[in-house]
């Protein structure tokens, strides 16, 4: 059939299984939005308040489902407003397609109105990007973009489509999506045998997992692997949910704000198996002291991560799920490390997450939330102290249910992500845990929540400061609180009500469980202003440049 480029875009998206897109219209995507209007019974468009909100919503939609998220923006400022969301998705390996309009081909490169080289701008923060200059290539480009976004290590792909390409007619023939197979071509038998031999020989093995486990849907296989080798497991921020946090094998997060047990265990184990995780500076801190007694096996789909920050003994290049299945075959029968696991169990009792009087209220609020929030609900966060408190005190029971910006640390991420997660999971509860500093960056997305009557809960941990920066200023900069006090007389409850939403206040003397339970049971959008002290801190903490064993707030004691 012969249809316009705009209709080819819509047909291609539907062909790829897309049912929802997020975006904001503008001059250079009017033809595409006309096609969306004509096909609104086949594909749903969600109008966000800002293009950045659209990108974060597509991200949240993707992370909570495993599908490819899609966002749309016009040229120039519309396209550049997607940049932070693309960088966020790129750093955390989220499959996403961004479609941008551009000026007609004859006006490219002439500094035309609302023209930017969005392909050049996003070159380093996308897995791949395109500008389509020939209508004959449009369908194949979209098909290839979806394949690239999903294949191997996932990531965002941008497709820039000039306006005249959108209105040109061309023959369209439906085709099946390009099949994506798990990466295993470089999974060599000798490497697997060497890894299995190290695992069998180890007396104190430990696993360190990351977001790659969740991206490859390998949580079930991972748990089987942990039982087979009888080992504890710690996680990066992005790996939370891959293992039930109530499991006796789970030691907690690793790194700067990790648990004392995880950090000590890393430096006590004799074999560290790194699965779907990179050696982020926030995890390893002082590289010369990280896992200093251990040989290291790293399993990752991306060979660029090997020997980048930490030298590894063996690296296995493959999809995590495939690699673990093959590795278990090589290991054979179950292993036992009774003495090591007993020390881990003892360490769990000796080293609870540190809470001083300066952190008691956030812990109380998070633990109350953990009691009343549905176990199958979705948690998104902004970035800062509240993000760490949520990671420390909320139980992570399933993959894809804790959505946060890890690699880029994007303040303002959580509200858009909550919108995406809620639309992808309409029967589930979704809560965004925010700081007042982060939430004010994208609070305009309350308009989206109100427009579509989404039952998203926003919990603002309101300390009237930029809490994490203030914590660093207190600990390392002699209390010079430069531009971190947020003393604007802003009433979050009234702001919620201005959007037609329910606003609630949680004051220091209030029972957090009562307020949070009411919010959950209302079954509608609620903004909760939870007032906490300005100097509450996230502990434990590793100072910059210190070993992960040297955590602020603990005496120098370790696992024997």
BATIVEX-190142 format. One record per residue (C-alpha): residue in three letters; x, y, z. Coordinates in pm, whole numbers, plus 50000, padded with zeros to 5 digits. Layout:
N
> type / x / y / z
> ALA / X / Y / Z
...
***
This chain:
560
> type / x / y / z
> UNK / 50000 / 50000 / 50000
> UNK / 50112 / 50357 / 49931
> UNK / 50105 / 50581 / 50239
> UNK / 50282 / 50888 / 50375
> UNK / 50604 / 50877 / 50576
> UNK / 50408 / 50973 / 50888
> UNK / 50180 / 50674 / 50838
> UNK / 50485 / 50454 / 50777
> UNK / 50614 / 50562 / 51119
> UNK / 50284 / 50466 / 51284
> UNK / 50260 / 50133 / 51101
> UNK / 50622 / 50055 / 51188
> UNK / 50566 / 50128 / 51557
> UNK / 50257 / 49908 / 51568
> UNK / 50452 / 49640 / 51382
> UNK / 50709 / 49648 / 51664
> UNK / 50439 / 49598 / 51928
> UNK / 50426 / 49959 / 52048
> UNK / 50094 / 50053 / 52206
> UNK / 50190 / 50377 / 52385
> UNK / 50412 / 50671 / 52295
> UNK / 50496 / 50982 / 52497
> UNK / 50555 / 51320 / 52344
> UNK / 50486 / 51685 / 52278
> UNK / 50382 / 51822 / 51937
> UNK / 50554 / 52099 / 51742
> UNK / 50591 / 52241 / 51394
> UNK / 50816 / 51975 / 51245
> UNK / 50610 / 51678 / 51368
> UNK / 50263 / 51804 / 51274
> UNK / 50231 / 51539 / 50998
> UNK / 50324 / 51269 / 51248
> UNK / 50072 / 51400 / 51500
> UNK / 49808 / 51406 / 51228
> UNK / 49880 / 51038 / 51171
> UNK / 49857 / 50975 / 51545
> UNK / 49517 / 51144 / 51542
> UNK / 49395 / 50924 / 51258
> UNK / 49528 / 50607 / 51425
> UNK / 49438 / 50691 / 51785
> UNK / 49233 / 50372 / 51811
> UNK / 49548 / 50169 / 51741
> UNK / 49819 / 50352 / 51932
> UNK / 49792 / 50572 / 52241
> UNK / 49973 / 50903 / 52270
> UNK / 50042 / 51054 / 52614
> UNK / 50092 / 51429 / 52617
> UNK / 50348 / 51523 / 52882
> UNK / 50412 / 51872 / 53016
> UNK / 50768 / 51882 / 52880
> UNK / 50973 / 51674 / 52639
> UNK / 51210 / 51569 / 52918
> UNK / 50908 / 51426 / 53100
> UNK / 50824 / 51230 / 52784
> UNK / 51172 / 51079 / 52770
> UNK / 51163 / 50977 / 53138
> UNK / 50812 / 50836 / 53096
> UNK / 50929 / 50624 / 52800
> UNK / 51221 / 50512 / 53017
> UNK / 50992 / 50414 / 53307
> UNK / 50758 / 50235 / 53069
> UNK / 51053 / 50035 / 52938
> UNK / 51218 / 49955 / 53271
> UNK / 50892 / 49832 / 53425
> UNK / 50801 / 49607 / 53131
> UNK / 51119 / 49516 / 52943
> UNK / 50964 / 49659 / 52625
> UNK / 51107 / 49941 / 52416
> UNK / 50984 / 50283 / 52530
> UNK / 50905 / 50546 / 52265
> UNK / 50905 / 50926 / 52287
> UNK / 50844 / 51196 / 52026
> UNK / 50956 / 51559 / 52001
> UNK / 50973 / 51830 / 51742
> UNK / 51296 / 51985 / 51613
> UNK / 51525 / 52233 / 51787
> UNK / 51436 / 52288 / 52154
> UNK / 51191 / 51998 / 52148
> UNK / 51468 / 51763 / 52043
> UNK / 51727 / 51907 / 52281
> UNK / 51481 / 51870 / 52570
> UNK / 51514 / 51493 / 52521
> UNK / 51890 / 51496 / 52576
> UNK / 51890 / 51438 / 52954
> UNK / 51640 / 51154 / 52921
> UNK / 51847 / 50991 / 52646
> UNK / 52164 / 51019 / 52854
> UNK / 51981 / 50869 / 53153
> UNK / 51864 / 50573 / 52945
> UNK / 52208 / 50530 / 52788
> UNK / 52391 / 50515 / 53120
> UNK / 52143 / 50259 / 53259
> UNK / 52111 / 50049 / 52940
> UNK / 51740 / 50113 / 52880
> UNK / 51596 / 50024 / 52535
> UNK / 51425 / 50335 / 52403
> UNK / 51341 / 50497 / 52069
> UNK / 51330 / 50876 / 52037
> UNK / 51168 / 51012 / 51722
> UNK / 51237 / 51376 / 51641
> UNK / 51117 / 51592 / 51357
> UNK / 51347 / 51825 / 51169
> UNK / 51322 / 52099 / 50911
> UNK / 51273 / 51991 / 50547
> UNK / 51578 / 51856 / 50365
> UNK / 51621 / 52176 / 50162
> UNK / 51659 / 52378 / 50485
> UNK / 51904 / 52150 / 50668
> UNK / 52232 / 52319 / 50752
> UNK / 52097 / 52670 / 50692
> UNK / 52036 / 52766 / 51058
> UNK / 51666 / 52742 / 50988
> UNK / 51405 / 52817 / 51252
> UNK / 51419 / 52553 / 51528
> UNK / 51693 / 52359 / 51350
> UNK / 51965 / 52176 / 51544
> UNK / 52193 / 51888 / 51456
> UNK / 52031 / 51655 / 51707
> UNK / 52214 / 51360 / 51561
> UNK / 52549 / 51523 / 51636
> UNK / 52435 / 51640 / 51978
> UNK / 52326 / 51290 / 52086
> UNK / 52610 / 51096 / 51926
> UNK / 52774 / 51003 / 52259
> UNK / 52454 / 50939 / 52456
> UNK / 52274 / 50703 / 52221
> UNK / 52355 / 50351 / 52117
> UNK / 52298 / 50464 / 51759
> UNK / 52120 / 50747 / 51582
> UNK / 51992 / 50829 / 51234
> UNK / 51868 / 51109 / 51016
> UNK / 51638 / 50976 / 50744
> UNK / 51694 / 51160 / 50415
> UNK / 51529 / 50909 / 50184
> UNK / 51169 / 50793 / 50228
> UNK / 51272 / 50455 / 50085
> UNK / 51487 / 50397 / 50396
> UNK / 51232 / 50499 / 50660
> UNK / 51070 / 50162 / 50731
> UNK / 51401 / 49973 / 50737
> UNK / 51557 / 50240 / 50959
> UNK / 51283 / 50208 / 51220
> UNK / 51305 / 49827 / 51214
> UNK / 51682 / 49840 / 51254
> UNK / 51655 / 50099 / 51532
> UNK / 51431 / 49872 / 51739
> UNK / 51669 / 49581 / 51686
> UNK / 51970 / 49788 / 51796
> UNK / 51785 / 49922 / 52102
> UNK / 51713 / 49566 / 52221
> UNK / 52016 / 49369 / 52102
> UNK / 52310 / 49293 / 52330
> UNK / 52348 / 49569 / 52586
> UNK / 52023 / 49767 / 52540
> UNK / 52015 / 50141 / 52494
> UNK / 51839 / 50439 / 52339
> UNK / 51832 / 50505 / 51964
> UNK / 51732 / 50836 / 51806
> UNK / 51566 / 50869 / 51464
> UNK / 51557 / 51223 / 51320
> UNK / 51299 / 51258 / 51041
> UNK / 51275 / 51579 / 50835
> UNK / 50923 / 51712 / 50781
> UNK / 50913 / 51653 / 50405
> UNK / 50996 / 51284 / 50460
> UNK / 50687 / 51264 / 50681
> UNK / 50456 / 51391 / 50403
> UNK / 50609 / 51203 / 50109
> UNK / 50419 / 50897 / 49994
> UNK / 50587 / 50561 / 49948
> UNK / 50498 / 50194 / 49920
> UNK / 50474 / 50020 / 50258
> UNK / 50489 / 49643 / 50299
> UNK / 50435 / 49506 / 50653
> UNK / 50721 / 49294 / 50787
> UNK / 50791 / 49104 / 51106
> UNK / 51030 / 49267 / 51356
> UNK / 51393 / 49162 / 51331
> UNK / 51445 / 48876 / 51574
> UNK / 51670 / 48950 / 51870
> UNK / 51869 / 48654 / 51998
> UNK / 52068 / 48640 / 52323
> UNK / 52436 / 48713 / 52267
> UNK / 52640 / 48394 / 52298
> UNK / 52874 / 48386 / 51997
> UNK / 53180 / 48466 / 52212
> UNK / 53090 / 48224 / 52490
> UNK / 53388 / 47987 / 52469
> UNK / 53402 / 47645 / 52636
> UNK / 53755 / 47695 / 52770
> UNK / 53656 / 48020 / 52941
> UNK / 53353 / 47853 / 53101
> UNK / 53564 / 47561 / 53220
> UNK / 53824 / 47795 / 53371
> UNK / 53550 / 47994 / 53547
> UNK / 53387 / 47676 / 53679
> UNK / 53723 / 47554 / 53808
> UNK / 53777 / 47879 / 54003
> UNK / 53426 / 47856 / 54149
> UNK / 53473 / 47494 / 54260
> UNK / 53805 / 47582 / 54422
> UNK / 53686 / 47892 / 54610
> UNK / 53625 / 47878 / 54984
> UNK / 53467 / 48223 / 55018
> UNK / 53289 / 48305 / 54689
> UNK / 53070 / 48612 / 54658
> UNK / 52857 / 48750 / 54376
> UNK / 52821 / 49116 / 54285
> UNK / 52521 / 49180 / 54059
> UNK / 52401 / 49475 / 53856
> UNK / 52128 / 49590 / 53623
> UNK / 52240 / 49350 / 53351
> UNK / 52075 / 49067 / 53544
> UNK / 51740 / 49245 / 53525
> UNK / 51783 / 49353 / 53162
> UNK / 51841 / 48992 / 53055
> UNK / 51550 / 48856 / 53264
> UNK / 51800 / 48639 / 53447
> UNK / 51678 / 48675 / 53807
> UNK / 51542 / 48320 / 53827
> UNK / 51859 / 48167 / 53685
> UNK / 52071 / 48386 / 53913
> UNK / 51894 / 48256 / 54224
> UNK / 51947 / 47898 / 54106
> UNK / 52314 / 47980 / 54052
> UNK / 52351 / 48124 / 54404
> UNK / 52198 / 47810 / 54553
> UNK / 52422 / 47589 / 54341
> UNK / 52747 / 47756 / 54448
> UNK / 52623 / 47841 / 54801
> UNK / 52735 / 48205 / 54797
> UNK / 52620 / 48543 / 54928
> UNK / 52533 / 48824 / 54690
> UNK / 52558 / 49200 / 54701
> UNK / 52409 / 49443 / 54452
> UNK / 52468 / 49771 / 54280
> UNK / 52185 / 50024 / 54295
> UNK / 52072 / 49912 / 53950
> UNK / 52065 / 49545 / 54050
> UNK / 51814 / 49589 / 54332
> UNK / 51522 / 49351 / 54288
> UNK / 51715 / 49082 / 54104
> UNK / 51737 / 48898 / 54438
> UNK / 51473 / 48924 / 54709
> UNK / 51626 / 49153 / 54970
> UNK / 51490 / 48929 / 55247
> UNK / 51697 / 48637 / 55118
> UNK / 51962 / 48514 / 55366
> UNK / 52210 / 48529 / 55077
> UNK / 52153 / 48899 / 55013
> UNK / 52402 / 49128 / 55186
> UNK / 52265 / 49458 / 55052
> UNK / 52405 / 49729 / 54830
> UNK / 52778 / 49758 / 54769
> UNK / 52979 / 50079 / 54762
> UNK / 52961 / 50437 / 54883
> UNK / 52622 / 50397 / 55053
> UNK / 52622 / 50022 / 55064
> UNK / 52595 / 49807 / 55372
> UNK / 52886 / 49740 / 55603
> UNK / 52830 / 49369 / 55548
> UNK / 52853 / 49393 / 55168
> UNK / 53164 / 49610 / 55170
> UNK / 53347 / 49397 / 55424
> UNK / 53249 / 49077 / 55246
> UNK / 53382 / 49209 / 54914
> UNK / 53723 / 49257 / 55071
> UNK / 53714 / 48924 / 55254
> UNK / 53598 / 48690 / 54974
> UNK / 53853 / 48488 / 54780
> UNK / 53646 / 48485 / 54459
> UNK / 53422 / 48766 / 54334
> UNK / 53179 / 48680 / 54054
> UNK / 53057 / 48999 / 53890
> UNK / 52732 / 48944 / 53699
> UNK / 52579 / 49207 / 53474
> UNK / 52751 / 49490 / 53658
> UNK / 53022 / 49739 / 53577
> UNK / 53279 / 49863 / 53824
> UNK / 53132 / 50207 / 53886
> UNK / 53335 / 50452 / 54092
> UNK / 53043 / 50467 / 54337
> UNK / 53085 / 50093 / 54394
> UNK / 53461 / 50040 / 54398
> UNK / 53574 / 50378 / 54543
> UNK / 53951 / 50326 / 54593
> UNK / 54029 / 50074 / 54318
> UNK / 54363 / 49960 / 54464
> UNK / 54187 / 49820 / 54771
> UNK / 53874 / 49677 / 54609
> UNK / 53836 / 49298 / 54648
> UNK / 54208 / 49283 / 54717
> UNK / 54204 / 48919 / 54834
> UNK / 53988 / 48789 / 54552
> UNK / 54022 / 48660 / 54202
> UNK / 53751 / 48811 / 53983
> UNK / 53524 / 48659 / 53722
> UNK / 53317 / 48910 / 53525
> UNK / 53012 / 48810 / 53320
> UNK / 52876 / 49081 / 53089
> UNK / 52726 / 49118 / 52744
> UNK / 52941 / 49425 / 52672
> UNK / 53314 / 49350 / 52626
> UNK / 53392 / 49720 / 52666
> UNK / 53334 / 49680 / 53041
> UNK / 53616 / 49428 / 53088
> UNK / 53938 / 49553 / 53250
> UNK / 53814 / 49914 / 53224
> UNK / 53827 / 50003 / 53593
> UNK / 53923 / 49675 / 53760
> UNK / 54142 / 49398 / 53618
> UNK / 53959 / 49064 / 53610
> UNK / 54094 / 48709 / 53614
> UNK / 53834 / 48575 / 53370
> UNK / 53573 / 48756 / 53164
> UNK / 53276 / 48584 / 53007
> UNK / 53124 / 48770 / 52709
> UNK / 52759 / 48674 / 52677
> UNK / 52403 / 48741 / 52773
> UNK / 52390 / 48693 / 53151
> UNK / 52111 / 48438 / 53144
> UNK / 52280 / 48223 / 52881
> UNK / 52618 / 48248 / 53055
> UNK / 52482 / 48143 / 53395
> UNK / 52295 / 47847 / 53247
> UNK / 52608 / 47726 / 53068
> UNK / 52826 / 47789 / 53372
> UNK / 52599 / 47585 / 53598
> UNK / 52634 / 47291 / 53360
> UNK / 53013 / 47313 / 53390
> UNK / 53010 / 47340 / 53770
> UNK / 52808 / 47023 / 53810
> UNK / 52679 / 46924 / 54154
> UNK / 52598 / 47170 / 54433
> UNK / 52879 / 47324 / 54638
> UNK / 52882 / 47398 / 55010
> UNK / 53041 / 47687 / 55199
> UNK / 52882 / 47643 / 55541
> UNK / 53145 / 47829 / 55743
> UNK / 53146 / 48125 / 55503
> UNK / 52767 / 48153 / 55498
> UNK / 52758 / 48137 / 55879
> UNK / 52994 / 48436 / 55893
> UNK / 52766 / 48619 / 55651
> UNK / 52466 / 48544 / 55873
> UNK / 52658 / 48665 / 56179
> UNK / 52760 / 48982 / 55994
> UNK / 52398 / 49058 / 55912
> UNK / 52324 / 49073 / 56284
> UNK / 52637 / 49272 / 56370
> UNK / 52615 / 49532 / 56093
> UNK / 52263 / 49666 / 56041
> UNK / 52234 / 49980 / 55829
> UNK / 52356 / 50260 / 56053
> UNK / 52091 / 50501 / 56175
> UNK / 52183 / 50786 / 56407
> UNK / 51945 / 51044 / 56547
> UNK / 52016 / 51235 / 56227
> UNK / 51858 / 50964 / 56012
> UNK / 51588 / 50811 / 56229
> UNK / 51287 / 50987 / 56070
> UNK / 51365 / 50887 / 55707
> UNK / 51410 / 50527 / 55821
> UNK / 51080 / 50542 / 56008
> UNK / 50898 / 50677 / 55701
> UNK / 51054 / 50422 / 55462
> UNK / 50978 / 50131 / 55692
> UNK / 50617 / 50250 / 55731
> UNK / 50589 / 50272 / 55353
> UNK / 50731 / 49921 / 55322
> UNK / 50453 / 49793 / 55549
> UNK / 50160 / 49957 / 55369
> UNK / 50265 / 49970 / 55004
> UNK / 50151 / 49672 / 54792
> UNK / 50425 / 49415 / 54744
> UNK / 50363 / 49411 / 54369
> UNK / 50374 / 49790 / 54344
> UNK / 50636 / 49996 / 54161
> UNK / 50874 / 50242 / 54324
> UNK / 51046 / 50518 / 54130
> UNK / 51284 / 50771 / 54281
> UNK / 51442 / 51101 / 54207
> UNK / 51813 / 51136 / 54294
> UNK / 51966 / 51225 / 54628
> UNK / 51935 / 51123 / 54991
> UNK / 51579 / 50998 / 54952
> UNK / 51699 / 50767 / 54673
> UNK / 51949 / 50604 / 54907
> UNK / 51703 / 50579 / 55196
> UNK / 51459 / 50402 / 54965
> UNK / 51733 / 50164 / 54848
> UNK / 51841 / 50091 / 55205
> UNK / 51507 / 50050 / 55382
> UNK / 51253 / 49930 / 55125
> UNK / 51243 / 49559 / 55051
> UNK / 51313 / 49480 / 54687
> UNK / 51125 / 49163 / 54607
> UNK / 51108 / 49149 / 54229
> UNK / 51297 / 49278 / 53926
> UNK / 51170 / 49587 / 53738
> UNK / 50985 / 49721 / 54043
> UNK / 51250 / 49968 / 54166
> UNK / 51319 / 50230 / 53899
> UNK / 51591 / 50485 / 53956
> UNK / 51856 / 50680 / 53769
> UNK / 52185 / 50515 / 53858
> UNK / 52460 / 50603 / 53612
> UNK / 52365 / 50961 / 53532
> UNK / 52199 / 51047 / 53864
> UNK / 51924 / 51253 / 53705
> UNK / 51731 / 51478 / 53940
> UNK / 51375 / 51505 / 53808
> UNK / 51372 / 51151 / 53670
> UNK / 51123 / 50988 / 53904
> UNK / 50799 / 51170 / 53822
> UNK / 50818 / 51095 / 53450
> UNK / 50928 / 50739 / 53520
> UNK / 50631 / 50694 / 53755
> UNK / 50396 / 50812 / 53479
> UNK / 50546 / 50559 / 53238
> UNK / 50535 / 50276 / 53490
> UNK / 50173 / 50355 / 53584
> UNK / 50055 / 50358 / 53223
> UNK / 50239 / 50032 / 53155
> UNK / 50095 / 49870 / 53468
> UNK / 49747 / 50020 / 53513
> UNK / 49634 / 49772 / 53778
> UNK / 49931 / 49834 / 54009
> UNK / 50019 / 50108 / 54254
> UNK / 50312 / 50334 / 54170
> UNK / 50491 / 50571 / 54407
> UNK / 50762 / 50823 / 54331
> UNK / 50992 / 50892 / 54625
> UNK / 51132 / 51241 / 54580
> UNK / 51334 / 51509 / 54749
> UNK / 51198 / 51861 / 54738
> UNK / 51502 / 51967 / 54534
> UNK / 51454 / 51696 / 54272
> UNK / 51077 / 51719 / 54254
> UNK / 51073 / 52092 / 54182
> UNK / 51270 / 52022 / 53861
> UNK / 50985 / 51833 / 53693
> UNK / 50687 / 51912 / 53915
> UNK / 50515 / 52035 / 53598
> UNK / 50441 / 51670 / 53521
> UNK / 50168 / 51686 / 53784
> UNK / 49972 / 51824 / 53487
> UNK / 50018 / 51490 / 53309
> UNK / 49915 / 51293 / 53617
> UNK / 49604 / 51509 / 53649
> UNK / 49517 / 51503 / 53277
> UNK / 49516 / 51124 / 53261
> UNK / 49393 / 51072 / 53618
> UNK / 49686 / 50849 / 53701
> UNK / 49684 / 50716 / 54061
> UNK / 50053 / 50797 / 54114
> UNK / 50163 / 50880 / 54468
> UNK / 50438 / 51140 / 54510
> UNK / 50617 / 51117 / 54846
> UNK / 50831 / 51428 / 54893
> UNK / 51100 / 51387 / 55159
> UNK / 51102 / 51758 / 55227
> UNK / 51407 / 51882 / 55416
> UNK / 51409 / 52228 / 55252
> UNK / 51766 / 52173 / 55130
> UNK / 51960 / 51993 / 54859
> UNK / 52023 / 51716 / 55108
> UNK / 52302 / 51510 / 54951
> UNK / 52507 / 51813 / 54850
> UNK / 52450 / 51962 / 55195
> UNK / 52571 / 51636 / 55352
> UNK / 52897 / 51662 / 55156
> UNK / 52929 / 52029 / 55249
> UNK / 52888 / 51936 / 55615
> UNK / 53133 / 51645 / 55610
> UNK / 53400 / 51766 / 55368
> UNK / 53360 / 52144 / 55320
> UNK / 53347 / 52278 / 55676
> UNK / 52972 / 52334 / 55668
> UNK / 52984 / 52590 / 55388
> UNK / 52623 / 52553 / 55274
> UNK / 52665 / 52730 / 54944
> UNK / 52332 / 52754 / 54755
> UNK / 52184 / 52438 / 54904
> UNK / 51914 / 52594 / 55123
> UNK / 51574 / 52586 / 54952
> UNK / 51390 / 52855 / 55145
> UNK / 51130 / 52940 / 54883
> UNK / 50791 / 52958 / 55062
> UNK / 50645 / 52676 / 54852
> UNK / 50341 / 52482 / 54973
> UNK / 50339 / 52140 / 54803
> UNK / 49989 / 52060 / 54925
> UNK / 49848 / 52374 / 54766
> UNK / 50042 / 52302 / 54446
> UNK / 49883 / 51956 / 54429
> UNK / 49540 / 52108 / 54485
> UNK / 49604 / 52361 / 54208
> UNK / 49630 / 52065 / 53970
> UNK / 49313 / 51913 / 54113
> UNK / 49505 / 51645 / 54304
> UNK / 49494 / 51541 / 54668
> UNK / 49762 / 51696 / 54887
> UNK / 49856 / 51558 / 55229
> UNK / 50101 / 51672 / 55495
> UNK / 50322 / 51441 / 55704
> UNK / 50468 / 51647 / 55986
> UNK / 50749 / 51535 / 56223
> UNK / 50508 / 51432 / 56499
> UNK / 50264 / 51246 / 56273
> UNK / 50236 / 50869 / 56242
> UNK / 50380 / 50797 / 55896
> UNK / 50203 / 50462 / 55864
> UNK / 49861 / 50622 / 55912
> UNK / 49922 / 50893 / 55651
> UNK / 50083 / 50658 / 55398
> UNK / 49814 / 50394 / 55440
> UNK / 49545 / 50653 / 55372
> UNK / 49728 / 50768 / 55060
> UNK / 49758 / 50412 / 54928
> UNK / 49397 / 50324 / 55006
> UNK / 49258 / 50633 / 54833
> UNK / 49342 / 50477 / 54497
> UNK / 49406 / 50814 / 54335
> UNK / 49691 / 51057 / 54279
> UNK / 49828 / 51196 / 54605
> UNK / 50115 / 51435 / 54678
> UNK / 50255 / 51391 / 55031
> UNK / 50468 / 51665 / 55183
> UNK / 50675 / 51469 / 55439
> UNK / 50871 / 51722 / 55641
> UNK / 51205 / 51593 / 55775
> UNK / 51501 / 51762 / 55945
> UNK / 51742 / 51948 / 55719
> UNK / 52050 / 51771 / 55851
> UNK / 51936 / 51410 / 55824
> UNK / 52213 / 51213 / 55658
> UNK / 52260 / 50896 / 55458
> UNK / 52482 / 50654 / 55648
> UNK / 52683 / 50444 / 55607
> UNK / 52905 / 50637 / 55371
> UNK / 53249 / 50593 / 55218
> UNK / 53447 / 50916 / 55191
> UNK / 53589 / 51004 / 54847
> UNK / 53911 / 50815 / 54781
> UNK / 53872 / 50578 / 55079
> UNK / 53844 / 50202 / 55070
> UNK / 53488 / 50069 / 55077
> UNK / 53583 / 49900 / 55405
> UNK / 53639 / 50239 / 55568
> UNK / 53287 / 50360 / 55626
> UNK / 53196 / 50672 / 55816
> UNK / 53023 / 50593 / 56143
> UNK / 53180 / 50253 / 56211
> UNK / 53476 / 50142 / 56419
> UNK / 53736 / 49937 / 56234
> UNK / 53597 / 49589 / 56277
> UNK / 53538 / 49325 / 56018
> UNK / 53439 / 48970 / 55940
> UNK / 53694 / 48733 / 56090
***
